[in-house]
Amino acid sequence: MESKKVLKSGEFLVDEIPCQEIFIPEEFGEEQQMIAQTCQDFIDTEVYPNIDKIDSPDIQLMKETLLKAGNLGLMGISIPEVYGGFGLSFTTQMLAAEKIGAGHSFSVAFMAHTGIGTLPIMYYGNEDQRQRYVTRLATGELLGAYCLTEPGAGSDANSGKTMATLSPDGKYYILNGQKMWITNANFADTQVVFAKIDKDRVLSAFIVERAFKGVVVNPDEHKMGIKGSSTAQIFYNDVHVPVENLIGARGEGFRIALSILHMGRLKLAANVLGAAKRAISVSVQYANERKQFGTLISGFGAIKYKLAEQAIRTYALESAVYRVSKDIDGQIERNKAEGMDIGRASIEGISHYAVEAALLKVFGSEVLDYVVDEAVQIHGGMGYSAEVSVERGYRDSRINRIFEGTNEINRLLVVDTAMKRAMKGDFDLFGKAALLASQGTACILEAKEGESWFESRYRIVKNFKNLILILIRAASEHFDKKLVHEQEVMNNLTDMMIDTYVAESTLMRIEKLVSIKGEESLSINQSILDVFLYDAAARVRKNGTDAVSSFMVGPVAQEHIQLIEKAVRTEIINVKVLRRTIADRLIEENTYKF
């Protein structure tokens, strides 16, 4: 039996796979749909009716709501059955995260507990730690937190000052230091705390119980949004942590922190997807009720533009989120087949797709910011009132561009990680780039007579890829090891990669849908892709031109500008008509159903 082609992280730049090899949301099975419905029902019945009280804030109500979620089994979706969970696939975990993501402050508390508060122990802990903690975290008997950030160590996490010293009797690590911006701080029973042992250069990770003497939690911070989530500073004053509570090996904490951040970025992309869908539904429902100048505002072209653009970006995000989810599931299964422990197999599978995790975190958080901003605008003056839900959604969205590593850090990681993976031998980025550069403008594919809709769109995406490879090579040769410090150029290249990966994911989703349902029923989806690709070409053109202008001059610069102009050439489409078509479907359904 012929083995299927598997793309490694970042390899989408140099290779393709058939659309049949990706997962699309339309393929969710009955069991997955039931889990999704359970999550949705919980949000509808336990969160939304109490959201004002939760955001007051009411810590006790938040704890009770989390415990209810635990009693339903929602906290054990990603935990293996042997530790009291359901052991479901990563793709299913992402679906649950999407549904929970519309839950405002509750979503933040829930995801912090089930993700960064629990999974470092599940993935890196030993059997004793899993039995003592994970089994109880999976049910909500214990609630978890994750303590990495310090006043002087935000994006540069390894510069933290929190220290752990082995006690003279060798039974404890004595912990001293301070953590800040800790989600669930004022009710978490367990904390995954990062500190340096003695004079180590890198971090280690520990399980600290709130009940340990010397753990002091400050009152909660007053925040712009997510007001119902507990966020506070925690101080450690000679806290005696049993040596058996060291997670993984000494000095492995920094690796644990980075790996968990990759997972957090992916789960955040699913969270914001759910929040975006809800904001769109609220937007169109208001537009279908509000009249101005004697007509429903949903009939106005300017409002249709906003509704359509909300849907386009959200559909594209969804396509990319579930594409990478299947890739991760496949990598986890390969890791297990090679004999890896189930925890390590899972986190190594997730961490492998670091490029996609970073780009989806950036794209997803910025999609949601756009969607909620336009939701407020569609509501007009009412959108600025706390009486309607879009005001809360607007405030709550803003943190996502800071969570799990700022978007600025993640933009730098996309290109840097892809290049490092290529240099490690995961895929031949620079060889392919050199070949393309030697071809000049001939490396850009021309339209062929009689090419199909799919062939023409794949050609455009391929041209984006070829352009990116040429510019990465040119920038690398010009700046050498200093490229990482040329953040503006790195950002240009990353944004080109984001548009390319998301456009390709959306295109592959639609092609697979056509193979299942036929073209007649999918014209609306094709309209979504055409508008997204049309706008992506303009963004790729600008980012490519900005990058070239940053380090090239004279004839060389002009040659590359000509290459860019050729690479981003798309056919003229009537974006007004296509957007109105998309908006009309949304208006007719009165909810997001794409």
C-alpha positions in Angstrom: 0.0 0.0 0.0 1.4 3.4 -1.0 2.3 5.6 2.0 0.5 9.0 2.1 2.6 12.2 1.7 2.8 14.1 5.0 3.9 17.7 5.1 6.1 18.7 8.0 5.8 22.0 9.7 6.4 24.8 7.2 6.8 22.4 4.3 3.7 23.8 2.7 6.0 26.4 1.2 7.7 23.9 -1.0 5.3 21.0 -1.5 1.6 20.2 -1.8 -0.7 17.3 -0.9 -4.0 16.2 -2.5 -7.1 17.8 -1.0 -8.3 14.3 0.0 -5.4 14.2 2.6 -6.7 17.1 4.7 -9.6 17.2 7.2 -12.5 19.6 6.7 -15.1 20.6 9.2 -17.8 19.1 7.1 -16.4 15.6 7.9 -17.0 15.7 11.7 -18.7 12.5 12.7 -21.7 11.8 14.9 -19.7 11.4 18.1 -17.8 14.6 17.5 -21.0 16.5 16.7 -22.4 15.2 20.0 -19.4 16.5 22.0 -19.7 19.9 20.2 -23.4 20.1 21.0 -22.7 19.2 24.6 -20.2 22.1 24.8 -22.6 24.4 23.1 -25.5 23.5 25.4 -23.3 24.1 28.4 -22.4 27.6 27.2 -26.0 28.3 26.4 -27.5 27.1 29.7 -24.7 27.7 32.3 -22.6 30.6 31.0 -24.7 33.0 28.9 -27.6 33.3 31.5 -25.0 34.1 34.2 -22.4 36.1 32.2 -23.0 39.4 33.9 -22.7 37.9 37.3 -19.6 36.0 36.3 -18.0 39.2 35.0 -19.0 41.1 38.1 -16.6 39.3 38.9 -17.9 36.4 41.0 -15.1 33.9 41.6 -17.3 31.5 43.5 -19.7 31.3 40.6 -16.8 30.8 38.2 -15.6 27.9 40.3 -19.0 26.3 40.5 -19.4 26.7 36.7 -16.1 25.1 36.1 -17.0 22.2 38.4 -20.2 21.7 36.5 -18.2 21.4 33.3 -16.0 18.9 35.0 -19.0 16.8 36.1 -20.1 16.7 32.5 -16.7 15.4 31.5 -15.8 18.5 29.5 -12.5 18.8 31.3 -11.3 15.4 30.3 -11.6 15.6 26.5 -7.9 15.6 25.9 -7.0 13.3 28.9 -6.4 9.6 28.2 -9.1 7.3 29.6 -6.6 5.7 32.0 -6.4 9.0 33.8 -10.1 9.7 33.9 -10.7 11.4 30.6 -11.9 10.5 27.1 -8.7 10.4 25.2 -10.2 12.1 22.1 -8.3 13.2 19.1 -6.6 16.6 18.8 -9.1 17.5 16.1 -12.0 16.8 18.5 -10.2 18.8 21.2 -10.1 21.7 18.7 -13.8 21.4 18.0 -14.6 21.5 21.7 -12.3 24.5 22.1 -14.1 26.2 19.3 -17.5 25.8 21.0 -16.2 26.8 24.4 -14.4 29.8 22.8 -17.6 31.7 22.6 -17.9 31.7 26.4 -16.1 35.0 27.1 -14.4 34.9 30.6 -15.5 31.4 31.2 -13.7 30.3 28.1 -10.4 31.8 29.4 -10.7 30.1 32.8 -11.7 26.8 31.3 -9.0 26.7 28.6 -6.3 27.8 31.1 -7.3 24.9 33.4 -7.7 22.2 30.7 -4.8 23.4 28.7 -1.8 25.0 30.3 -2.9 24.2 33.8 -3.2 20.5 33.2 -1.4 19.3 30.2 2.2 20.1 31.2 1.7 17.4 33.9 -0.1 15.1 31.6 2.5 15.4 28.8 5.7 15.7 30.8 4.8 14.3 34.2 5.6 10.8 35.5 3.1 8.2 36.3 2.9 9.2 40.0 2.2 12.8 39.1 -0.5 11.9 36.6 -2.2 9.7 39.2 -2.0 12.3 41.9 -2.9 15.3 39.9 -4.1 14.7 36.3 -6.9 12.3 37.4 -8.3 15.0 39.6 -7.7 17.9 37.2 -9.6 15.9 34.6 -12.8 16.0 36.7 -12.5 19.5 38.1 -11.8 18.2 41.6 -8.7 20.3 41.3 -8.4 23.5 39.2 -5.1 24.4 37.6 -3.0 27.4 36.7 0.2 28.1 34.7 2.9 30.4 36.2 5.5 31.5 33.7 5.4 35.3 33.3 7.3 37.6 35.7 7.5 41.4 36.0 10.8 41.4 34.1 10.3 38.3 32.0 7.4 38.5 29.5 8.2 37.5 26.0 11.8 36.6 27.2 10.5 33.9 29.5 13.9 32.3 30.2 15.1 35.5 31.9 12.9 34.9 34.9 14.3 35.4 38.4 12.2 32.9 40.3 14.7 30.5 42.0 14.5 27.0 43.5 17.2 25.7 45.8 17.5 22.1 47.0 17.1 21.8 50.7 20.0 20.4 52.8 18.1 17.1 53.3 17.4 16.8 49.6 13.6 16.4 50.1 12.4 19.8 48.9 13.1 22.5 46.4 12.8 25.8 48.2 11.0 28.2 45.9 11.4 32.0 45.9 10.1 34.5 43.4 7.1 36.2 41.8 4.8 35.5 38.9 2.3 37.8 37.3 -0.7 37.8 34.9 -1.6 34.3 36.2 -5.0 33.1 35.0 -7.1 31.3 37.6 -4.7 32.5 40.3 -7.3 33.1 43.0 -8.9 29.7 42.9 -6.5 27.3 41.3 -5.5 24.4 43.6 -2.4 23.5 41.5 0.1 25.7 39.7 2.7 24.7 37.1 5.5 27.0 38.1 8.7 27.7 36.2 11.9 28.5 38.1 15.7 28.1 37.8 17.3 25.6 40.1 20.4 27.1 41.8 22.3 28.8 39.1 21.0 26.9 36.1 20.9 28.8 32.8 17.4 27.4 31.9 14.1 26.8 33.6 12.7 23.8 35.4 9.1 23.2 36.0 7.3 22.3 39.3 3.9 21.3 40.5 3.0 23.7 43.4 -0.1 23.4 45.5 -1.8 26.6 46.5 -2.0 25.2 50.1 1.8 25.0 50.4 3.1 27.4 53.1 4.5 30.6 51.6 2.3 30.8 48.5 0.7 34.2 48.5 -1.8 35.3 45.9 -2.6 39.0 45.4 -6.1 40.4 44.8 -7.2 40.1 41.2 -6.2 42.7 38.6 -8.8 45.1 37.1 -8.8 44.4 33.4 -10.1 45.9 30.2 -12.0 42.6 29.3 -12.4 39.0 30.4 -13.4 40.5 33.7 -14.8 37.3 35.1 -11.5 35.4 34.9 -9.2 35.6 37.9 -5.8 37.2 37.0 -3.4 38.0 39.8 0.2 38.0 40.9 1.6 35.1 43.0 4.5 35.3 45.4 6.6 32.4 46.6 8.3 32.9 49.9 10.5 29.9 50.9 7.9 27.5 49.5 8.9 23.9 50.2 8.1 21.9 47.0 8.6 18.1 47.3 11.4 16.9 44.9 8.9 14.5 43.5 6.9 17.5 42.1 9.6 18.4 39.6 8.0 17.9 36.2 10.3 16.2 33.7 14.0 16.5 34.0 16.0 19.3 35.6 16.4 22.1 33.1 13.6 20.9 30.9 11.2 23.6 31.9 12.0 26.0 29.1 11.3 23.2 26.5 8.1 22.4 28.4 7.1 26.1 28.4 7.7 26.5 24.6 5.9 23.2 23.8 2.8 24.2 25.9 2.8 27.6 24.2 2.6 25.9 20.8 -0.4 24.0 22.0 -1.9 27.1 23.5 -1.6 29.0 20.3 -3.4 26.3 18.4 -6.2 26.1 20.9 -6.5 29.9 20.9 -7.1 29.8 17.2 -10.0 27.4 17.8 -11.3 29.6 20.6 -11.4 32.8 18.6 -13.1 30.8 15.8 -16.0 30.1 18.1 -16.1 33.6 19.3 -16.1 35.0 15.8 -19.0 32.8 14.7 -21.1 34.0 17.6 -20.3 37.6 16.9 -21.3 37.2 13.3 -24.6 35.6 14.2 -25.3 38.4 16.7 -24.4 41.0 14.0 -26.6 39.6 11.3 -29.5 39.2 13.7 -29.3 42.8 14.7 -29.0 43.9 11.1 -32.1 41.9 10.3 -34.1 43.7 13.0 -32.8 47.3 12.9 -34.4 49.8 10.5 -33.1 53.1 9.3 -34.6 55.3 6.6 -37.5 52.9 6.6 -35.6 49.8 5.7 -33.7 47.0 7.4 -30.0 47.9 7.6 -29.1 44.4 6.4 -30.3 45.7 3.0 -27.5 48.4 2.8 -24.5 47.7 0.7 -22.1 49.0 3.4 -23.5 46.6 6.0 -23.5 43.7 3.5 -19.8 44.4 3.0 -19.1 44.1 6.7 -21.2 40.9 7.1 -19.6 39.3 4.2 -16.1 40.2 5.2 -16.7 38.8 8.7 -17.8 35.5 7.2 -15.0 35.3 4.6 -12.2 35.7 7.2 -13.9 33.3 9.7 -14.5 30.6 7.0 -10.8 30.9 6.0 -9.7 30.6 9.6 -11.8 27.6 10.1 -10.4 25.9 7.0 -6.8 26.4 8.2 -7.5 25.4 11.9 -8.9 22.0 11.0 -6.3 21.3 8.3 -3.5 21.5 10.8 -5.5 19.6 13.4 -5.4 16.5 11.3 -1.7 16.9 10.6 -1.1 16.9 14.3 -3.3 13.8 14.9 -1.2 12.0 12.3 2.0 13.1 13.9 0.8 11.9 17.3 -0.1 8.5 15.9 3.3 8.2 14.3 5.0 9.1 17.5 3.1 6.5 19.4 3.9 3.9 16.8 7.6 4.6 17.4 7.1 3.7 21.0 6.8 7.2 22.6 4.9 7.5 25.9 1.4 8.8 25.2 2.1 12.2 26.9 5.3 12.8 25.0 3.8 11.5 21.8 1.0 14.1 22.1 3.1 17.1 22.9 5.8 16.3 20.4 3.1 15.9 17.7 1.6 19.3 18.6 5.0 21.0 19.0 6.1 19.8 15.6 3.7 22.2 13.9 5.2 25.3 15.5 5.1 27.3 12.3 1.4 26.7 11.7 0.7 27.3 15.4 2.3 30.7 15.4 0.7 31.9 12.1 -2.8 30.7 13.1 -2.5 32.4 16.5 -1.7 35.7 14.7 -4.3 35.3 11.9 -7.1 34.0 14.3 -6.7 36.7 16.9 -6.7 39.4 14.2 -9.7 37.9 12.5 -11.7 38.0 15.8 -10.6 41.6 16.4 -11.9 42.5 13.0 -15.2 40.6 13.4 -16.0 42.1 16.9 -15.0 45.6 15.8 -17.4 45.4 12.8 -20.0 43.8 15.1 -19.9 47.0 17.3 -20.1 49.2 14.1 -23.1 47.3 12.7 -24.9 47.9 16.1 -24.1 51.6 15.9 -24.5 53.5 19.1 -26.1 50.4 20.7 -22.8 48.5 20.1 -21.1 50.9 22.6 -23.6 50.0 25.3 -23.0 47.3 27.9 -26.7 46.3 27.3 -25.7 44.3 24.2 -23.2 41.4 24.0 -21.0 42.8 21.2 -19.6 45.4 23.7 -18.3 42.5 25.9 -17.0 40.6 22.9 -15.1 43.7 21.7 -13.3 44.1 25.1 -12.7 40.4 25.6 -11.2 40.0 22.1 -8.3 42.3 22.7 -6.3 40.1 25.0 -5.9 37.4 22.3 -3.2 39.3 20.5 -1.2 39.3 23.7 -2.0 35.8 25.1 0.3 32.8 24.2 3.1 35.1 23.1 2.3 38.5 21.5 1.5 38.7 17.8 4.8 40.5 17.4 6.7 37.6 18.8 4.7 35.0 16.9 5.2 36.9 13.6 9.0 36.6 14.1 8.6 32.9 15.0 6.8 32.0 11.7 9.7 32.7 9.4 12.5 32.0 11.8 11.1 28.6 12.7 10.5 27.6 9.1 14.0 28.5 8.2 15.4 26.6 11.2 13.4 23.5 10.3 14.7 23.8 6.7 18.3 24.1 7.8 17.7 21.0 10.1 16.7 19.1 7.0 13.0 18.8 7.4 12.5 20.1 3.9 14.5 21.8 1.2 13.5 25.4 1.4 16.8 26.9 0.3 17.5 24.4 -2.5 14.0 25.1 -3.9 14.5 28.8 -3.5 17.8 28.7 -5.3 16.3 26.8 -8.2 13.4 29.3 -8.5 15.8 32.3 -8.3 17.8 30.9 -11.2 14.7 30.9 -13.4 14.0 34.6 -13.0 10.4 35.6 -13.8 10.0 32.2 -15.5 9.4 30.7 -12.0 6.0 32.4 -11.9 3.4 30.2 -13.5 1.3 31.7 -16.4 -2.4 31.1 -16.9 -3.1 28.3 -19.3 -5.8 28.2 -21.9 -8.8 26.2 -20.7 -7.5 25.8 -17.1 -10.3 25.0 -14.6 -11.4 27.2 -11.7 -9.4 25.1 -9.3 -6.3 25.0 -11.5 -6.2 28.7 -11.8 -6.6 29.2 -8.0 -3.9 26.7 -7.2 -1.6 28.4 -9.7 -2.1 31.7 -7.9 -1.3 30.1 -4.5 1.8 28.4 -6.1 3.0 31.7 -7.3 2.7 33.2 -3.8 4.8 30.3 -2.5 7.5 30.8 -5.1 7.6 34.5 -4.4 8.0 33.9 -0.7 10.8 31.4 -1.2 12.7 33.8 -3.5 12.4 36.7 -1.0 13.3 34.5 2.0 16.5 33.5 0.1 17.3 37.0 -0.9 16.8 38.4 2.6 18.8 35.5 4.1 21.7 36.2 1.7 21.6 39.9 2.4 21.3 40.0 6.1 22.7 36.5 7.0 22.4 35.9 10.7 21.2 39.5 11.3 17.9 38.8 9.5 16.2 37.9 12.8 16.9 41.5 13.9 15.2 42.9 10.7 11.8 42.6 12.3 10.0 44.7 9.7 11.2 42.4 6.9 10.4 39.3 8.9 6.9 40.6 9.5 6.4 41.2 5.7 7.5 37.6 5.0 5.3 36.2 7.8 2.2 38.0 6.6 2.8 36.6 3.1 3.1 33.1 4.6 -0.1 33.6 6.6 -2.1 34.6 3.5 -0.7 31.8 1.5 -1.3 29.0 4.1 -4.8 30.2 4.8 -5.7 30.7 1.1 -4.4 27.2 0.3 -6.3 25.6 3.2 -9.5 27.3 2.1 -9.0 26.2 -1.5 -8.3 22.6 -0.5 -11.4 22.6 1.7 -13.6 23.7 -1.2 -12.1 21.2 -3.6 -12.7 18.4 -1.2 -16.3 19.6 -0.6 -16.9 19.6 -4.4 -15.7 16.0 -4.5 -18.3 15.2 -1.9 -21.2 17.4 -2.7 -20.7 18.6 -6.3 -20.1 22.1 -7.7 -23.7 23.2 -7.9 -24.1 23.5 -4.1 -20.7 25.2 -3.5 -20.8 28.5 -5.5 -21.0 30.5 -2.2 -17.9 28.8 -0.9 -16.1 29.6 -4.1 -17.1 33.2 -3.8 -15.6 33.2 -0.3 -12.3 31.9 -1.7 -12.3 34.3 -4.6 -12.7 37.4 -2.5 -10.2 36.2 0.1 -7.6 35.3 -2.7 -8.2 38.6 -4.4 -7.5 40.6 -1.2 -4.6 38.3 -0.3 -2.9 39.1 -3.6 -3.0 42.8 -2.8 -1.6 42.1 0.7 1.1 39.8 -0.7 2.0 42.5 -3.3 2.4 45.2 -0.6 4.3 43.0 1.9 6.6 41.7 -0.9 7.2 45.3 -2.2 7.9 46.6 1.3 10.3 43.8 2.0 12.2 44.3 -1.3 12.3 48.1 -0.7 13.9 47.5 2.7 17.1 46.0 1.4 17.3 46.2 -2.4 18.2 49.1 -4.6 18.6 49.8 -8.4 18.1 47.1 -11.1 18.0 44.3 -8.6 15.1 45.9 -6.7 13.3 46.5 -10.0 13.7 42.9 -11.1 12.2 41.7 -7.8 9.3 44.2 -8.1 8.5 42.9 -11.6 8.6 39.4 -10.1 6.1 40.5 -7.4 3.8 42.1 -9.9 3.7 39.0 -12.0 3.3 36.6 -9.0 0.2 38.4 -7.6 -1.7 38.8 -10.9 -5.2 37.5 -10.5 -8.2 37.7 -12.7 -10.6 40.6 -12.3 -13.6 39.7 -10.2 -16.7 41.7 -9.2 -16.0 41.7 -5.4 -19.1 43.8 -4.8 -21.4 41.2 -6.3 -19.5 38.3 -4.6 -19.6 40.0 -1.2 -23.3 40.7 -1.6 -24.0 37.1 -2.5 -22.2 35.9 0.6 -24.0 38.5 2.8 -27.4 37.6 1.3 -26.8 34.0 2.3 -25.9 35.1 5.8 -28.9 37.4 6.0 -31.2 34.6 4.8 -30.0 32.1 7.4 -29.9 34.8 10.1 -26.9 33.1 11.6 -23.4 31.9 10.7 -23.9 28.6 8.8 -21.1 28.5 6.2 
